[in-house]
Amino acid sequence: MNKYNPKEDTEALYNSLNGGANEKEIIQIVTRTTNAERQKIKEEFKKTYNEDLEEKLEKELNGNFQE
């Protein structure tokens, strides 16, 4: 059984959120990962970049994906 490693997705999200949000890349990552994997990405993002992923998404996406 493969253990999920969030580093690649974390880096891809970081790159997608800097220099203009790459919404297609963000959607691909969010839709192909489980909730547990997304939580690992969130933790890795905070550890690696010292930023809150949810706050960064809200800021960069300007509420386009909010309910």
C-alpha positions in Angstrom: 0.0 0.0 0.0 1.4 3.4 -1.0 1.6 6.0 1.7 0.6 9.4 0.4 3.4 12.0 0.4 2.0 15.6 0.3 5.3 17.3 -0.7 4.7 17.2 -4.5 1.1 18.5 -4.3 2.1 21.1 -1.7 4.8 22.5 -4.0 2.5 22.4 -7.0 -0.2 24.4 -5.0 2.4 26.9 -3.8 3.6 27.4 -7.4 0.0 27.7 -8.6 -0.8 30.3 -6.0 2.2 32.6 -6.6 2.4 34.8 -9.6 -1.3 34.5 -10.3 -3.5 31.6 -9.3 -3.5 28.7 -11.7 -7.1 27.6 -11.0 -6.9 24.5 -13.3 -3.9 23.1 -11.3 -5.6 23.8 -8.0 -8.8 22.1 -9.0 -6.9 19.1 -10.2 -5.1 18.7 -6.9 -8.2 19.3 -4.8 -10.4 16.9 -6.8 -8.0 14.0 -7.0 -7.0 13.9 -3.3 -9.0 12.6 -0.4 -9.9 14.8 2.6 -7.2 13.1 4.7 -4.6 13.8 1.9 -5.8 17.5 1.7 -5.3 17.8 5.5 -1.7 16.5 5.0 -1.2 19.0 2.2 -2.4 21.8 4.5 0.0 20.7 7.3 2.9 20.4 4.9 2.1 23.8 3.4 2.2 25.4 6.8 5.4 23.6 7.7 7.2 24.4 4.5 6.0 27.9 3.7 4.9 29.1 7.1 1.6 30.2 5.5 -2.0 29.0 6.1 -3.2 27.2 2.9 -6.8 28.1 3.4 -6.1 31.8 3.9 -3.8 31.8 0.8 -6.5 30.1 -1.3 -9.1 32.6 -0.2 -6.8 35.5 -0.9 -5.6 34.4 -4.3 -8.9 33.0 -5.6 -10.9 36.1 -4.6 -13.8 34.0 -3.3 -14.5 32.4 -6.7 -14.9 29.0 -5.2 -16.7 29.9 -1.9 -20.1 28.5 -1.2 
